[in-house]
Amino acid sequence: MTDTPDQGQEPTPEEAVHPETAAVLGGRADGELSLAPVLYPTSTFAFDSVDEGRRLATSMAPDRFYSRYGNPTINAFEATIADLEGAEAARAFASGMGAVSAVVLGICSSGDHVVAQRQLYAGTQLFLQTVCPRMGIDVTFVDGTTPGAFAEAVVPGRTMLVIAETPANPRLDLVDLDDLGSIANALTVVDSTFATPLGQRPLDHGVDLVLHSATKGIAGHNDATLGVIAGSQDLISWLWGFATLQGANASPYDAYNAHRGVRTLGARLRQQSETALLLAGFLEGRPEVADVRYPGLASHPQHELAVRQMRSMGGLLTFDLARGIDAGRRFVEATSIARQATSLGGPETLVCHSATTTHVSLTPDELEASGIGEGTVRVSCGLEHVDDLVADFGRGLDAAGV
Ligand SMILES: *Cc1c(COP(=O)(O)O)cnc(C)c1O
């Protein structure tokens, strides 16, 4: 919860409601009668007196001062995410990468060390591989699925940050959140984008910061680009100080769309998870398919961990076509309801053939090293009727061939 002008008032005790309910109720100002969140597109606010100006200029995330510092629309979205994540505070950013770069550059200095998992969103991986070395920040990559791998790579006194993503690109590998949260001598951060705040709560496991590309499931309609980080008030205040200078603050328009999206996240996530499980089961039974990865399938190598730490298995799945690169191309060209696009978490089902799109520059060996086969297809399940999707995928598989 970000600071409000009513410093003297005790915060009302958290209502004991389910997260889906909290998502609907969150972030509404007391006494506000508009049921939709209110959009304040303004970049700045007038203040009544010198004293008021001084108070605003010296407070954390003032909601009516200057919108790079804070804004009622953005702060309301942040308060909702903080609530859903069980965090004291949250800060929104212009994109998921704005959030990733703020965590790394806001916390680490030249000479510091970062431990990160090998299975990561490509933008995060590139940031760690190209920007960090230029800043004198060393990064060690580990296999996030190996128990204890993060803790072993921590160098006491030098490692500032441990970065994990779960479920992770591209093969929906999971990181054990209890294992990660038990690391005490470095700050831990989880990119929880694929799970959404209703799918898992990393802070409950002792993790220090949780991060989302809110562009994805949180905003949920492919009409906003923003990111968000939640954690303790101390850490978010520190990151807020960096963020006001970094300048990758969220736009009020995007925060408005994201807050609009959060209110239906429960229903969307439930539907998308149900569709993903049905589609995964359908794909598993087809001869054109060599392998299906979905945390909700008993065949997922970390299914027990998924059941232990996830409330919902999410709408993302990955599968491998037996006949490789040509089959992948034929599959995505033969589907018509499922569109070819990158991104995820929206109403439209999206398919992406990694070897000819996101990872086109890699050799077959490099593809294998990053867990991507020539026939790997990533699916973001949307909100269409599952029978229509099964028919569409059936057409794609017929075209892919056995
Ligand atoms: C998309 C994504 C990001 C980056 O978010 P942007 O909003 O595109 O900057 C980071 N992590 C994960 C897991 C993502 O899917």
The ligand as an ORCA input file, in Angstrom:
! r2SCAN-3c Opt
* xyz 0 1
  C       7.010    -10.331    -21.354
  C       7.840    -10.745    -20.208
  C       8.767     -9.865    -19.630
  C       9.023     -8.477    -20.179
  O       7.877     -7.691    -20.077
  P       7.565     -6.458    -21.079
  O       6.293     -5.905    -20.531
  O       7.467     -7.031    -22.463
  O       8.715     -5.525    -20.960
  C       9.487    -10.307    -18.530
  N       9.308    -11.545    -18.032
  C       8.433    -12.423    -18.562
  C       8.298    -13.789    -17.971
  C       7.673    -12.049    -19.683
  O       6.799    -12.927    -20.209
*
